[in-house]
């Protein structure tokens, strides 16, 4: 899991995914299936990617009452994804229920997926958080607090920006995953993200994994873009 580069499959349908993956030949990838793609194609999308030998981060961000999340995770566990997530804002009891659901749903002899919690979205600014969520502490403090609650609940890590990853790992341990979206190569369009970082910055801050979508999926040459980001992330000098 550590040092993973996860590609966010920001596509509306399976056909687009198939076209995209053709660029990579037999390369085994770590792929993120989010709401847009899952809602269009359903569980078979995950099964398709696993059958191709890829690792899958099923990014559904569950956030509901504990019993509902438990039932949802029980069903998601049967799909064979390698990592799933919830919103930390759902609270400790909900996160514990998510783990119970995963344990109940995973196939006999198989390992349960990593379960991580979203802290504050990387599209959220501190001013927006204070105005719309009525959270008065600095954004970094909110993220770290959510991470501590997730750790207490038994989760494997959190989704956070690269800016918070270092302090989370120093306070909660190197085995606690820090998965950072909002990764953009230098000079790349920021889009709707607020707290963005380069692959090198994320590496220097000790992120466990980074998630990259549009800089790869919308690139003129996706494979070339992927390899460039991967080299920067892994510290390979060209």
PETARA-V822732 format. One line per field, one symbol per residue. psi: psi as a letter, one per 30 degrees, with the letter a starting at -180 (. if undefined). burial: + if it has 16 or more other ideal C-beta (glycine too) atoms within 10 Angstrom, else -. A space follows every 50 residues. Layout:
psi=???
burial=???
This chain:
psi=ekgkjkkjiilfleeeeeeeffffbgkkljkkjaeeeefefaffeeeeee ffglkkjjifhkjaleeeeeeeeeeefffglfklllkfffleeeeeeeee eeeffklkflkllkjlkkckkffkleeeeeeffhjflleeeeeeeeeeee eefglfalkllfffeeeeeeeflffjkjjjahkklkflkebgkeilllee eeeffgkellkkcefefglejeeeeeeeeeeeefgkk.
burial=---++++++++--+--+--++-------++++++--++--+-+-++-+++ ---++++++++++--+--++-+++-++-+++++++++++++--+++++++ ++--++-----+++++++++++-+-+--+-----+---++-+++-+++++ +-+-+++++++++++-+++--+---++++++++++--+----+++++++- +++-+++++++++++++-+--+--++++++-++-----
